[in-house]
Amino acid sequence: MSQPQPIDPRYVSRQPVRKKRRFGVGRLIGLIVLLFVLMLIAVPLYAWGRIDKVDAFPAGKRPTETPGTTYLMVGSDSREGLSAADKKKLGTGSAAGQRTDTIMVLHVPESGPPVLISIPRDSYVPIPGHGKNKINAAFSYGGAKLLVQTIENVTGLHIDHYVEIGFGGFASIIDSVGGVKMCLPKAMKDQKAHINLPKGCQQLDGTKALGYVRARYSDPLGDLGRVARQREMIGAVADKAIGPGTFLNPIRYFKVGTSSADALTIDKEMGPLDLFKFARAMKAVAGGGDGITLTVPISDTNLSTPNGSAVKWDTAKAKALFQALKEDKTTGLKSS
């Protein structure tokens, strides 16, 4: 019986040696980037489902749509959803119903700087179906629809989108961005707004910030001084809310997204892109941005009316301002 021949070692197949895969730095960075991107997408999608949407536009004939996008922003004094403790903390009182403490028109042109215009709540204007009255009465009479109709009638502008925020929501957004720095030229004490702020630069939390933008009895300029502070505050909040400090901080990013969603009421036609465009334009009108902020031109701050002292617009200048917005010409306008 023949012996088996030895196998030539040159023909022996070599088994590949498996190397241990290491979870290298590159893979770790890739995973972190992926998680970060998912967070940037997931939070807005989650928040979007929490935003209240309303039918904000009146039926019937409305001004023709014009270039650019025009937003009506309303700060409501509604106490809805606030507990007794919240009302005490924020100093809102317990008035029933809701009125508009803040009315602003934001126009974002196709090219050129965005313009934020404050409309004093005591502006004396015709309100459809209710005669002449202070403009904030429109919201009390008929909510968003009647206010939009009133604004469109007196300005000739077509309102494309509607954004509303309440007392508690405003304070929660301020707290979610870690407060906002404001520099007061002089001390401000206002019992009705529940604030006692020293002169100088300081960080305001939600409660103090709400009092700061509500105060008018302690301001020599009354409501006109208040609307200027409101524009300043809103611009500063937008600057922080969509700034790098928010996007690079997952916890703040989540808090800002959810608190903003819970605070806002928008029109049903508005999409996520429209809301981002709104926030970006608000950031532009903050101090240092290229946006323009002003108050509708006024001719009389103490107009005597059957509804009490009111604000009368300078008709010629107001018409010129709104005509510029209708024509999407914002470059020649100046902040005031």
Rosetta blueprint (number, residue, H / E / L):
1 M L
2 S L
3 Q L
4 P L
5 Q L
6 P L
7 I L
8 D L
9 P H
10 R H
11 Y H
12 V L
13 S L
14 R L
15 Q L
16 P L
17 V L
18 R L
19 K L
20 K L
21 R L
22 R L
23 F L
24 G L
25 V H
26 G H
27 R H
28 L H
29 I H
30 G H
31 L H
32 I H
33 V H
34 L H
35 L H
36 F H
37 V H
38 L H
39 M H
40 L H
41 I H
42 A H
43 V H
44 P H
45 L H
46 Y H
47 A H
48 W H
49 G L
50 R L
51 I L
52 D E
53 K E
54 V E
55 D L
56 A L
57 F L
58 P L
59 A L
60 G L
61 K L
62 R L
63 P L
64 T L
65 E L
66 T L
67 P L
68 G L
69 T E
70 T E
71 Y E
72 L E
73 M E
74 V E
75 G E
76 S E
77 D L
78 S L
79 R L
80 E L
81 G L
82 L L
83 S L
84 A H
85 A H
86 D H
87 K H
88 K H
89 K H
90 L H
91 G L
92 T L
93 G L
94 S L
95 A L
96 A L
97 G L
98 Q L
99 R L
100 T E
101 D E
102 T E
103 I E
104 M E
105 V E
106 L E
107 H E
108 V E
109 P L
110 E L
111 S L
112 G L
113 P L
114 P L
115 V E
116 L E
117 I E
118 S E
119 I L
120 P L
121 R L
122 D L
123 S E
124 Y E
125 V E
126 P E
127 I E
128 P L
129 G L
130 H L
131 G E
132 K E
133 N E
134 K E
135 I L
136 N H
137 A H
138 A H
139 F H
140 S H
141 Y H
142 G H
143 G H
144 A H
145 K H
146 L H
147 L H
148 V H
149 Q H
150 T H
151 I H
152 E H
153 N H
154 V H
155 T H
156 G L
157 L L
158 H L
159 I L
160 D L
161 H E
162 Y E
163 V E
164 E E
165 I E
166 G L
167 F H
168 G H
169 G H
170 F H
171 A H
172 S H
173 I H
174 I H
175 D H
176 S H
177 V L
178 G L
179 G L
180 V E
181 K E
182 M E
183 C E
184 L E
185 P L
186 K L
187 A L
188 M E
189 K E
190 D E
191 Q L
192 K L
193 A L
194 H L
195 I E
196 N E
197 L E
198 P L
199 K L
200 G E
201 C E
202 Q E
203 Q E
204 L E
205 D L
206 G H
207 T H
208 K H
209 A H
210 L H
211 G H
212 Y H
213 V H
214 R H
215 A L
216 R L
217 Y L
218 S L
219 D L
220 P L
221 L L
222 G L
223 D H
224 L H
225 G H
226 R H
227 V H
228 A H
229 R H
230 Q H
231 R H
232 E H
233 M H
234 I H
235 G H
236 A H
237 V H
238 A H
239 D H
240 K H
241 A H
242 I L
243 G L
244 P H
245 G H
246 T H
247 F H
248 L L
249 N L
250 P H
251 I H
252 R H
253 Y H
254 F H
255 K H
256 V H
257 G H
258 T H
259 S H
260 S H
261 A H
262 D H
263 A H
264 L E
265 T E
266 I E
267 D E
268 K L
269 E L
270 M L
271 G L
272 P H
273 L H
274 D H
275 L H
276 F H
277 K H
278 F H
279 A H
280 R H
281 A H
282 M H
283 K H
284 A H
285 V L
286 A L
287 G L
288 G L
289 G L
290 D L
291 G L
292 I E
293 T E
294 L E
295 T E
296 V L
297 P L
298 I E
299 S E
300 D E
301 T E
302 N E
303 L E
304 S E
305 T E
306 P L
307 N L
308 G E
309 S E
310 A E
311 V E
312 K E
313 W E
314 D L
315 T H
316 A H
317 K H
318 A H
319 K H
320 A H
321 L H
322 F H
323 Q H
324 A H
325 L H
326 K H
327 E L
328 D L
329 K L
330 T L
331 T L
332 G L
333 L L
334 K L
335 S L
336 S L
